[in-house]
Amino acid sequence: MSKMIRLSTAIVVGFLLAGVASASHADVKIGFVDPVALIQNAPQSEAALKQLEQEFRPRNDDILELQDRIGTLELDLEKNALIWSEVEIQNTKREIDALKRRMKRTQEEAQEDYNLRRNEELARIQGLIREVVVTIAKDEGYDLILETGVVYVSPKINLTERILEELENL
């Protein structure tokens, strides 16, 4: 399926290039950007990850406290099972089970919220990258900027490092 998409993309690009070249009889300026490298290496991505880590640290600390509490109760139960009454043993088991359920819910909610926030930040960074790409394309007279689905890219048309430099200046 991906070969089919690549082939289709290559055909469309070929037709576009043929149309642009024959219509204008001028040189066509083409550039390429690697969106994955841009997102991974943009300073805004690193800052967003640090911000998310800080934002979710209290929730992670709560989960760690629950894990510690569960571990302590399980250790107490193991140590004292022979001397505790059946009621004390059952009460401790119920408390452990309740804490495990609470921890599982807390982890799932935290993961869901983290994923939502990460996607928001990713969308913001992608928008910023797109703005920088379009600005460079217009300012430097590019006719076409390609990204994924390209088989080969000459270093002279790869704008990824140039875009990263611009992102570092923002």
N, C-alpha and C positions, 0 to 999 in steps of 0.2 A: 504494500500500500504506500509506504513512504517513497519507494522508487517511482511509483506512478505520480506522486505529488511533485517530486523533484523534476521528473521529465516534463510534467505539465508546466511547472514554473519556468524551466529552461526554454520551453517553446514560447511561452508568453513573453518572456524577456527578449528572446530572439526577435519576435515580431515587433515588440516595442522598439527595440534598437534599430531594426530595419526601417520602421516607419519614421522614427525620429531622424535617422541619418539621411534617408531619402528626401524627407520633407524640408530639412534645413540645409543640407549639403555642408554642414559644419561638423566640427569634432564634437563628439558626445563625451561629456565628462561624467564618469561613473565612480561611485564610491561604495564601500562596504563597511558595515559595522557588525560586530559580534555582540548581540544583545545580552547573552549570558555572561560574557566576560565583563561587559559594562556594569551589569547589576552586581556581580560578585566583587568587582574591584572599585566601584564608585565609593568615594569617602562617605557619601550620604547613606550608603547601605550599612557601613560599619557603625555610623552614628545611630542609625535606626535600630540596629541590633542591640547596641548598648542601652538605648532608651527603653526598648522592650524588656530587656533584662532587668533594668531598674524598676520598671513599672510592675513587673510580675514577681519581683523578689519577695514581697510580703506574702503573697500566696504560696510561693515555694517554701518559705519558712514555715507557714502554717502546716503544710503537708509534711515537712520534716518533723515538726513537733508531734503530729499525729503518729508518724512512724515510730518515733522514740517512745511515745506513750504506749503504743501497742507492744513494742518490744519489751518495755519494762513490765507490763502486765503479763505477757506471756512468760517471761522469766520468773516473775513472782509465782505464777500458777505452777510452773514446773518445779520450783523449789519447795513450795508449800502444799502441794497436792496431797501429800500423805498426812499432813497435820490439820488441814482446813476441813471444815464441815462440808457436807455435800451442797448446802445452800451457798456458802462462800465460793465454792468452786463454780457452781452454775452462774452465780452473779458475775464473777470475773469473766467467764466464757461469754456471757451475754454482752458485757461491756466491751470485750475484745471484738466480738462480731459487729457491734454497733459502730465502734471506732473504725473498723475495716470498711464498712459500708460508707461511712461518712468520708473517709479518706478517698475511696474510689470515686464517689460523687465529686468531691473537691478536685481531684486530679482531672476528671473528665471535663468539668466545667472550666478549669484553668486552661486545659489544652485547647478547648473550643474557643475560648476568649482569646488566647494567644494566637491561634491560627487566624481568627478574624482580624486582629490588630496587625499581624504580620502581613496579611493580604492588603490591608489598607495602606500600610507603609510601602509595600512593593508597588502598588498602583501609583502612589505618589512619586516614587523614584522613577518608575517607568515613564510617567508623564514628563518629569524633569529631563530625563534622557532624550525623550522624543523632541522636546523643545530645543535642546542643545543641538541635536542632529539637524533639525530643520533650519535652525539659525545658521549653522556652519554651511549647510547645503546652499542656502540662499546667498550668504555672504561670499562664498567662494565659487559660485556659479556651477554647482553640480546639477546635472540633468536627471540623475537617477541615483538613489542610494538603496542598496540591497542589504538584506540581513540573512536570515536562516534559509536553508535549502540551496546553498551554493556549493558546488563541488570543489572549485579552486578559486583562490583569491590571491592576486599578486600583492605583495607588501606595499607597492606604490599606491594602490587604491584603498587599502585597509585603513579606515579612519578611526578605528577603535581607540588607539592610544591618544590620538588628537582629541577625541571626545572626553576621554578620562582626564586629560589635562584641563580641559574647560570645566569639567565637573569639580575638579580640585580647587579651581579659582572661584567657585560659587560660594 
